[in-house]
């Protein structure tokens, strides 16, 4: 597990699930379909990603393919970091 994946998973558990440990989040669990995140949660997630990983999330980036699961967010951050030269693992 990369540190990006670990950080994203921890954020989801702490901030979106409010520490509810009984909820199992697989890497490909859809945040939207499982009710983990709503539109406000997406904005909070974006703010976290921009602050934590120093990436800029553009309006066109706000799609489920980028932000709807731990795996999707991890790939998105890795891609954005590589584009900006901010490679973190």
C-alpha positions in Angstrom: 0.0 0.0 0.0 1.4 3.4 -1.0 1.4 6.3 1.5 -1.1 8.0 -0.7 -3.4 5.1 -0.5 -2.9 4.9 3.3 -3.5 8.6 3.7 -6.6 8.6 1.6 -8.0 5.5 3.4 -7.4 7.1 6.8 -9.0 10.4 5.7 -12.1 8.5 4.5 -12.3 6.6 7.8 -11.7 9.6 10.0 -13.5 12.4 8.2 -16.2 10.8 6.0 -17.1 7.8 8.1 -16.3 9.6 11.4 -14.2 6.7 12.7 -16.9 4.0 12.1 -14.6 1.0 11.9 -17.3 -1.5 11.1 -17.5 -0.2 7.6 -15.2 -2.1 5.2 -13.6 -0.1 2.5 -12.0 -2.1 -0.3 -9.8 -0.3 -2.7 -12.5 -0.3 -5.4 -15.5 0.4 -3.1 -17.5 3.2 -4.7 -17.8 6.1 -2.3 -21.0 7.3 -4.1 -22.8 3.9 -4.4 -22.0 2.9 -0.8 -23.2 6.2 0.6 -19.7 7.1 2.0 -19.6 10.5 0.3 -22.0 13.1 -1.0 -21.5 16.3 -2.8 -20.2 18.1 0.3 -18.0 15.2 1.0 -16.5 15.5 -2.5 -15.6 19.1 -1.8 -14.0 18.1 1.5 -12.0 15.3 -0.2 -10.8 17.8 -2.8 -9.7 20.2 -0.2 -7.8 17.4 1.6 -6.1 16.3 -1.6 -5.0 19.8 -2.5 -3.6 20.5 0.9 -2.1 17.1 1.7 -0.6 16.2 -1.7 -0.1 19.7 -3.1 -2.1 18.9 -6.3 -4.6 21.2 -8.0 -8.0 19.6 -8.6 -9.5 21.3 -11.7 -13.3 21.4 -12.4 -12.8 18.8 -15.2 -11.2 16.5 -12.6 -14.4 16.3 -10.6 -15.6 13.0 -12.1 -16.2 9.6 -10.4 -13.3 8.0 -12.4 -10.9 10.2 -10.3 -12.6 10.5 -7.0 -15.0 7.6 -6.4 -12.8 5.0 -4.6 -9.6 4.7 -2.7 -7.9 3.2 -5.8 -9.3 5.9 -8.1 -8.1 8.7 -5.8 -4.7 7.1 -5.4 -4.2 6.9 -9.1 -5.5 10.4 -9.6 -3.1 11.9 -7.0 -0.2 9.9 -8.4 -1.0 11.1 -11.9 -1.4 14.8 -10.8 1.8 14.6 -8.7 3.8 13.3 -11.6 2.5 16.0 -13.9 3.5 18.7 -11.4 6.8 17.1 -10.4 5.5 16.4 -6.8 6.0 12.7 -6.8 5.0 11.2 -3.4 4.6 7.6 -2.3 
